[in-house]
Amino acid sequence: MAQTPNCIKCQSSVTYFDGSLFHCTECFHAWTQEDMEAANESGKVVDSNGNELFDGDDVTVIKDLKVKGSSMVIKRGTRVRGIRLSEEDPTHVQGRVDGQTIFILTEFLKK
């Protein structure tokens, strides 16, 4: 069985397809394939709560994260100030934590 896409409104993975519409069981949003394609083309970068992110925003990490290639662990609640959006991938942002510049997935951030 094919996996349904995440909700385009709240990014929840608890969704289902009823034959004509996709439905989210958490926020009760319904959308079509065309709506999903339009949302992907808009290029908006969103955090784990669906808030749009911009260059220079301050965000908070929502989960303990291990940094690849380092023994560093970013603790939950750490503030990342003045993020920069990635040009290549809208799911990554660049920020400085403990004096090191790292890329963080937007699904682990909140505004």
N, C-alpha and C positions, 0 to 999 in steps of 0.2 A: 504494500500500500504506500502511495506517495505521501510524503510529509507536507502538511499545509504550511504556508508562510506565516511568519510572525505578524501580529496585528500592526497595521500601518499607523494606528493612533497611539497605542500604549506600549507597543513592542512585546506584548505578551506572546508566549509560545503556545498557549492553550487556545487553539483555534480549530475550526472545522469548516468543511465545505458541504453545502446542502444541495449541490447540483447547479446552482446559479449564482450564489453569493457565498463569500467567506464570512464567518462570524467569529467574534471574540467573546469568550465566556466570562472574561473579567470586566471589560468596559462596555460590553454589549454593542460594539460597533460592527456594522456590516459594510462590506465593500466588494467591488467587482475586480476582475483582472485588469480592466482599464484604469481603475482608481489606483491600483498597486503600481502599474507602470508609470502613471503620472507622478506618483509620490517619489518613485526612484529617480525620475528625470529632474525633479525640482532641485536636487543636490543639497537639501537641507541636512545639516549635521545635528543629531539629537542625542541627548543623554539617556540614561536608563529610565527616566520618568517621562520621556517624550518632549522635554523642553529643548528648544533650539539653542545651539551653542554658536558663539561668535568668537573671532580672534580677540584675545585679551580678557576673556571671561575668567572668573575664579570658580573652581569646581572642587568637590570633595570626593575622595575615593570611598566606595561603599563596601569594599571587600578587601581582605588582606591579599596582596599580590606579590608573588615572587618575581624578581627581575631576571630575565634570561641573561646568562653569561655573567652573573654576579651573585654574590651571597646576600645581596640587599633584599629586604622585604619591606614593602610599603604597607603600613598598617592602615586599617579601616579608620576613616575620619581624617586622614591626612589632607591638608589643603594644598591644591596645586594652583598657583596664581599665574595669571597672564598666559593662558594656553594659546597655542597656535594650531590652526587647523591644517591637516595634511592635504596637499593638492591631489595626490594620487588616490587615496583611499578615505572616503568620508567616515569610516568607522574608527579611525585613528586620530589622536590629537597629540601634540608635542608639548611637554611641560617640564619644568625643573622641580626636582624633589631631592632634598638633601645635597644640593650643589651639583647634581647630575641631570643632564637633559635626557629624557626617555620618552618613548612613545607609549601611550596608554589607549586601550580600547574604550570607546565611548560607553559601552554597556556596563562598565565598572565605575562610572562617574555620575554625579548628580550636581546640578547647578545650585 
